Amino acid sequence: MKKIVQMSNKTKKWCILDSEVKEHIEVHATCFLNDRLLQALHLCESKEWQYLKFNFRYCWVQRNEPLPSTCLMRHSLVDQLTKDIKISGKPYAWISLTNNKNAIEVPFVPLYFLKKWELTCVMHSENGNSNEFDEILNKSKKHANTWIEIDAGAAKQRSDKPTFDASIDVPLSYRIQPIGENTCILTSLINAMHYMNDTRARDILVENIGKSISHGEYGKHSKTRRGFCAVIMNDFVTGYITKCLPHFDILNDRCIWPTLCILKGTDDGINHAITVVENFVFDGNSDVALPLTRENLDWCCASVVNPSASFDKVFHAYRFVKVKPSSQFLLRGNDKINHAFYTAFRCWTALGDNEALKLLQQVGTNINVSTDILGTIRDMMKNKPLSYRPISIANVNDVMMHGSRDTPVIVLLHGIHTFYYTVICALGGVLFHGDLDMHLSEENLLSICINGSGVPKMQVEITKG
């Protein structure tokens, strides 16, 4: 429309309107001249919608004739049933919306609303690629006369930034969701996997972003995008157990493993997803993880379109639990892995095993977030030329007994009921933790976990040793 106005002002001549513009003007006029359609338009724009139905009507020549493909058959899309439409004998269809599949809230969606929806999606699509409106319409046609869920995936445009204490150390996002790309489900999980040092899972999810946008692709595996995400984790990433969590209490049920959440806002919208890990929220619209608070969940649910929308509840949740995780999935971040290496290096320095120190130095030059530091050190020590004989350590008593001897001990400590993991070494009654040396005692083991986690009262357990 702007181009038409500019051209008219420039040439001072009548402009010929193309068919698309004329159709837009026609449906706009029809809607605003019809009280029923105008009322339906206001209702459509008053909230977010969870379910859509493509209602298809076809006149059979023979009663037992199968229903033809609604995707291939020519039909008229209407927003009101007139006598002419009914007696024409030609196939026709209309769109309905609801947030309760047991009741139709908008029986006939105005064509003007659909045109506006389509135009918004086209504006945000890149290089003429299929847009979200086309995807939803094609999906609804394949399941004609059945309610389909409007998939979560929308990027949220917001006028404000989330606010939180700048002193809080929060992880950086690996990927930001572009406006118009409906990938909040995969993008949020990608950022969570990046934080957890699972680069393989992260990269596999990235490879499937394109498929997650297209219903023609993800529809081969699942009816919804969230289901497709679970398929990727189960069939391609592997190594995780997928748990469906009904009635998930997002603020109280916190876990070290990622939980993908479809949020429901007070506007009834279920079109946005986040992933929570520990005390963090990974939202594909934020360049950093957010502290897990109700205020930040409200921010995740609000948008420029619905700025007053806030968090209501979790509509659906999947938790992905890692099976037998190695140390890099528990020591999250390069700093913790380097700290573990330095702890081990100081322990073997005290032991005076120069041959082991040379090999440890080689390990130190190749450390990254994907390094299983405990497994790497264990395998190096037990293989030739060092040939140490590893003995499994299962509890604090084992640490006290073996750590008082002149043989090195390396274990992964965990503060029970916390997300804190750290590596300690012990040798000859001395406890090593980074650049700290202290007397080996249960009190000092506990103090290391308390100081690291900030939890005043807890117990310590041995995760690996």
C-alpha positions in Angstrom: 0.0 0.0 0.0 2.9 2.4 0.8 4.4 1.7 -2.7 1.0 2.5 -4.3 0.7 5.8 -2.4 4.3 6.7 -3.3 3.8 5.9 -6.9 0.6 7.9 -7.1 2.2 10.9 -5.4 5.1 10.7 -7.8 3.3 10.2 -11.1 0.1 12.1 -10.2 -1.8 9.5 -12.1 -4.2 6.8 -11.4 -2.6 3.5 -10.3 -3.8 0.1 -11.3 -4.3 -2.1 -8.2 -3.3 -5.7 -8.5 -5.6 -8.5 -7.6 -4.1 -9.1 -4.1 -4.6 -5.5 -3.0 -8.2 -5.4 -4.4 -8.9 -8.6 -2.5 -7.6 -7.1 0.7 -9.7 -4.0 0.3 -12.8 -6.1 -0.4 -12.5 -8.3 2.6 -11.7 -5.3 4.8 -14.9 -3.5 3.6 -17.0 -6.6 3.9 -15.9 -7.2 7.5 -16.5 -3.6 8.7 -19.9 -3.4 7.0 -21.1 -6.6 8.7 -21.8 -6.4 12.4 -21.4 -10.1 13.0 -18.0 -10.2 11.2 -16.8 -7.1 13.0 -17.7 -8.6 16.3 -15.9 -11.8 15.4 -12.8 -9.8 14.3 -12.7 -8.1 17.7 -12.9 -11.5 19.4 -10.1 -13.0 17.2 -7.8 -10.1 18.1 -8.6 -10.1 21.8 -6.5 -13.2 22.7 -4.1 -15.8 21.6 -5.6 -19.1 20.2 -4.7 -22.7 20.9 -6.7 -24.6 18.4 -7.8 -24.1 14.8 -10.2 -26.1 12.6 -10.4 -26.2 8.8 -14.1 -26.9 8.2 -14.6 -28.5 4.8 -17.9 -29.1 3.0 -18.2 -31.2 -0.1 -21.3 -32.4 -2.0 -21.0 -36.1 -2.8 -22.3 -37.4 -6.1 -22.6 -40.8 -4.5 -23.1 -41.4 -0.8 -20.1 -43.8 -0.4 -17.7 -41.6 -2.4 -14.5 -41.0 -0.4 -13.7 -37.4 0.7 -11.2 -35.9 -1.8 -8.0 -34.3 -0.7 -8.7 -30.9 0.8 -5.2 -29.8 -0.1 -5.6 -30.5 -3.8 -9.3 -29.7 -4.4 -10.4 -26.3 -5.5 -12.7 -24.7 -3.0 -13.9 -21.3 -1.7 -12.8 -20.1 1.7 -15.7 -18.2 3.3 -16.5 -16.5 6.5 -20.3 -16.6 6.3 -22.8 -19.1 4.8 -25.1 -17.5 2.3 -27.9 -19.2 0.4 -25.9 -18.9 -2.8 -23.0 -20.8 -1.3 -25.2 -23.5 0.0 -27.1 -24.1 -3.2 -24.1 -23.8 -5.5 -23.1 -27.4 -5.0 -19.4 -26.3 -5.0 -17.0 -27.3 -2.2 -16.3 -24.6 0.4 -14.5 -24.2 3.7 -14.2 -21.9 6.7 -11.9 -21.5 9.7 -12.9 -21.8 13.3 -10.8 -20.9 16.5 -11.1 -22.0 20.1 -9.1 -22.5 23.3 -11.5 -25.3 24.4 -12.0 -28.2 21.9 -15.3 -28.9 23.5 -16.7 -25.5 22.4 -16.3 -23.3 19.3 -15.4 -19.8 20.4 -15.1 -18.3 16.9 -17.3 -20.3 14.6 -16.4 -18.3 11.5 -13.1 -16.4 11.4 -13.4 -13.3 9.2 -11.4 -13.4 6.0 -10.0 -10.0 6.9 -8.4 -11.4 10.1 -6.9 -14.3 8.1 -5.5 -11.8 5.5 -3.9 -9.7 8.3 -2.4 -12.9 9.9 -1.1 -14.0 6.5 0.4 -10.6 5.8 2.2 -10.5 9.1 3.8 -13.9 8.5 4.8 -13.0 5.0 6.5 -9.9 6.2 8.6 -11.9 8.6 9.4 -14.8 6.3 12.7 -14.7 4.5 13.4 -15.1 0.8 9.8 -16.0 0.0 10.0 -19.1 2.1 6.9 -20.8 3.4 5.6 -18.8 6.3 3.9 -19.8 9.5 0.4 -19.0 8.2 0.9 -21.3 5.2 2.2 -24.0 7.5 -0.8 -23.9 9.8 -3.3 -23.7 7.0 -1.7 -26.7 5.2 -1.6 -28.7 8.4 -5.3 -27.9 9.1 -6.3 -28.9 5.5 -4.6 -32.3 6.0 -6.7 -32.8 9.2 -9.9 -31.2 7.9 -12.9 -31.0 10.2 -10.6 -31.7 13.2 -9.2 -29.4 15.8 -5.4 -29.0 15.4 -3.1 -27.4 17.9 -1.5 -24.1 16.8 2.1 -25.1 17.3 4.3 -23.2 19.7 7.3 -21.6 18.0 6.6 -17.9 17.8 9.4 -15.4 18.5 8.2 -12.7 20.9 8.7 -9.1 20.0 9.1 -7.1 23.2 9.6 -3.4 23.9 11.5 -4.0 27.2 14.4 -6.1 28.5 14.2 -8.5 31.4 15.7 -7.0 34.6 17.7 -8.9 37.1 20.7 -8.4 39.4 23.7 -7.8 37.1 26.0 -9.5 39.7 24.3 -12.8 39.0 26.5 -14.9 36.7 24.2 -16.2 33.9 25.1 -18.4 30.9 25.2 -16.8 27.4 22.8 -18.1 24.7 24.3 -20.0 21.8 21.5 -19.0 19.4 19.0 -16.1 19.2 15.6 -16.9 17.4 15.1 -14.5 14.5 11.7 -12.7 14.2 9.5 -14.7 11.9 11.3 -18.0 12.5 9.0 -20.2 14.6 11.7 -22.1 16.4 11.4 -21.2 20.1 11.1 -24.9 21.0 14.4 -26.0 19.5 16.2 -22.7 20.1 15.5 -22.8 23.8 16.7 -26.4 24.1 19.7 -25.7 21.9 20.8 -23.0 24.4 20.2 -25.3 27.4 22.3 -28.1 25.8 25.1 -25.6 25.1 25.1 -24.6 28.7 25.2 -28.3 29.7 28.3 -28.8 27.5 26.4 -31.4 25.4 27.7 -30.0 22.1 26.6 -33.1 20.2 23.0 -32.8 21.2 23.2 -29.0 20.5 24.5 -29.5 17.0 21.9 -32.3 16.1 19.1 -29.9 17.3 20.6 -27.1 15.1 20.6 -29.5 12.1 16.9 -30.1 12.5 15.8 -26.4 12.8 14.7 -26.4 9.1 12.6 -29.5 9.6 10.9 -28.1 12.7 9.6 -25.1 10.8 7.9 -27.2 8.1 4.8 -29.3 9.0 5.5 -31.3 5.9 8.8 -32.4 7.5 8.1 -32.6 11.2 4.6 -34.0 10.5 6.2 -37.2 9.3 7.3 -37.9 12.9 4.8 -36.1 15.1 1.6 -34.0 15.1 3.3 -31.1 17.0 6.7 -29.4 17.1 7.2 -30.3 20.8 6.6 -34.0 19.8 9.1 -33.7 17.0 11.6 -32.3 19.5 11.1 -35.4 21.7 11.6 -37.6 18.6 14.9 -35.8 17.9 16.1 -36.4 21.4 15.0 -40.1 21.5 16.0 -41.2 18.0 18.9 -39.0 17.0 20.6 -37.5 20.1 20.0 -40.6 22.3 21.4 -41.0 25.7 18.5 -39.3 27.4 15.3 -40.5 29.0 12.3 -38.4 27.9 9.7 -37.8 30.7 6.4 -36.1 30.1 5.5 -34.0 33.2 1.8 -33.3 33.6 0.9 -30.4 35.9 4.5 -29.3 36.0 5.3 -26.9 38.8 8.0 -24.9 37.0 9.0 -22.7 40.0 9.4 -25.5 42.5 10.3 -28.6 40.5 13.9 -27.6 39.6 16.3 -30.1 38.0 19.9 -30.2 36.7 18.5 -31.6 33.4 16.6 -29.6 30.8 12.8 -29.3 30.9 11.2 -28.0 27.8 8.0 -26.1 28.7 5.2 -24.8 26.5 4.0 -21.8 28.5 0.4 -20.7 28.8 -0.2 -17.0 29.3 -3.1 -15.2 30.9 -4.1 -14.4 27.3 -4.6 -18.2 26.7 -1.6 -18.2 24.4 0.4 -21.4 24.2 2.6 -20.3 21.2 5.8 -19.8 23.1 8.3 -22.3 24.6 11.3 -22.0 27.0 13.6 -24.5 28.5 14.5 -24.5 32.2 17.7 -25.9 33.7 18.6 -25.6 37.4 17.7 -22.0 38.3 17.9 -20.7 34.7 15.3 -19.9 32.0 16.5 -20.3 28.4 14.3 -18.2 26.1 15.3 -18.0 22.4 14.6 -14.3 22.5 17.2 -13.4 25.1 21.0 -13.4 24.6 21.5 -14.6 28.1 19.7 -17.1 30.4 17.3 -15.6 32.9 17.0 -16.4 36.6 14.0 -18.6 37.1 11.5 -16.3 38.7 7.8 -15.5 38.2 8.7 -12.1 36.9 10.8 -13.5 34.2 8.2 -16.0 33.3 5.8 -13.1 32.9 8.3 -11.5 30.6 8.5 -14.7 28.5 4.7 -14.7 28.0 4.2 -10.9 27.3 4.8 -9.3 23.9 4.3 -6.1 22.0 0.9 -7.4 20.8 -0.1 -8.5 24.4 2.1 -6.4 26.8 -0.2 -7.1 29.7 -0.1 -10.9 29.3 1.6 -12.8 32.1 2.5 -16.4 33.0 -0.5 -18.6 33.9 0.9 -22.2 33.9 2.9 -24.7 32.0 0.7 -26.2 29.3 3.0 -29.1 28.4 6.5 -30.2 29.6 9.1 -32.7 28.6 12.2 -33.4 30.8 15.3 -34.9 29.2 17.3 -36.8 31.8 20.9 -37.8 30.8 21.7 -41.5 31.4 25.0 -42.2 33.3 26.4 -38.7 32.7 30.1 -38.2 32.5 31.8 -35.4 34.3 31.6 -32.7 31.6 27.8 -32.8 31.8 27.9 -32.0 35.5 30.9 -29.6 35.6 29.2 -27.0 33.5 31.5 -24.5 31.9 35.2 -24.3 31.0 36.1 -22.8 34.3 34.9 -25.8 36.3 36.6 -28.2 34.0 39.9 -26.3 34.2 39.5 -26.1 38.0 39.2 -29.8 38.1 42.3 -30.3 36.0 44.3 -27.9 38.2 43.2 -29.8 41.3 44.4 -33.0 39.8 47.7 -31.5 38.6 48.5 -30.2 42.1 47.7 -33.6 43.6 50.1 -35.4 41.3 52.7 -32.6 41.8 52.6 -33.4 45.6 53.0 -37.1 44.7 56.1 -36.3 42.7 55.2 -38.5 39.7 57.0 -36.5 36.9 55.9 -38.9 34.2 52.3 -38.5 35.1 52.7 -34.7 35.2 54.1 -34.7 31.7 51.0 -36.5 30.4 48.7 -34.3 32.5 50.3 -31.2 30.9 49.4 -32.7 27.4 45.8 -33.1 28.6 45.7 -29.5 29.9 46.6 -28.1 26.4 43.5 -29.8 24.9 40.8 -29.2 27.5 37.5 -27.8 26.3 33.9 -27.9 27.4 33.4 -31.4 25.9 36.3 -32.9 27.9 35.3 -35.6 30.4 38.1 -34.6 32.7 37.6 -37.4 35.3 37.3 -40.1 32.6 40.3 -38.7 30.7 42.5 -38.7 33.8 41.4 -42.1 34.9 42.0 -43.7 31.5 45.4 -42.0 31.3 46.5 -43.2 34.7 45.4 -46.8 34.2 47.0 -47.2 30.8 50.7 -47.7 30.0 53.2 -46.3 30.8 51.7 -45.2 34.1 49.6 -48.4 34.8 47.8 -47.2 38.0 45.1 -49.5 39.2 41.9 -47.6 39.7 39.7 -48.5 42.7 36.1 -47.3 42.7 35.2 -44.9 45.5 31.5 -44.8 46.5 31.1 -42.6 49.6 32.8 -40.2 51.9 34.1 -43.0 54.1 36.0 -44.3 51.1 37.5 -40.9 50.5 38.6 -40.6 54.1 40.2 -44.1 54.1 42.0 -44.0 50.7 42.8 -40.3 50.9 44.8 -40.7 54.1 47.3 -43.0 52.2 50.1 -42.2 49.8 48.0 -43.0 46.7 46.1 -40.2 44.9 42.3 -40.0 45.1 40.2 -38.0 42.6 36.4 -37.7 43.1 33.4 -35.7 41.9 31.6 -34.2 44.9 27.9 -33.2 44.9 26.1 -31.1 47.5 22.8 -33.0 48.0 19.7 -31.1 47.0 21.9 -28.6 45.1 23.2 -28.2 41.5 26.8 -27.9 42.7 29.4 -30.3 41.5 33.1 -30.0 41.9 36.3 -32.2 41.8 38.6 -32.7 44.8 41.7 -34.8 45.2 43.2 -36.3 48.3 46.7 -37.6 49.1 48.4 -38.5 52.4 45.6 -36.8 54.5 45.7 -33.6 52.4 42.6 -32.3 50.6 43.2 -30.5 47.3 40.6 -28.2 45.7 41.9 -25.7 43.1 44.7 -23.8 44.8 43.5 -24.7 48.3 45.2 -27.3 50.5 43.5 -28.3 53.7 43.3 -31.2 56.1 41.2 -34.1 54.8 38.1 -34.2 56.9 34.3 -34.7 56.4 33.8 -31.1 57.7 36.2 -29.7 55.0 34.5 -31.8 52.3 31.2 -30.3 53.4 32.5 -26.8 53.6 33.7 -27.0 50.0 30.2 -27.8 48.8 28.5 -25.2 51.1 30.9 -22.5 49.9 30.3 -23.4 46.3 26.5 -23.8 46.4 25.6 -21.2 48.9 23.2 -23.7 50.7 23.7 -23.4 54.4 22.7 -26.9 55.4 23.2 -30.0 53.3 25.0 -33.2 52.9 27.8 -34.2 50.5 27.8 -37.3 48.3 30.3 -38.9 45.9 29.0 -38.8 42.3 32.1 -40.4 40.8 35.4 -41.5 42.1 
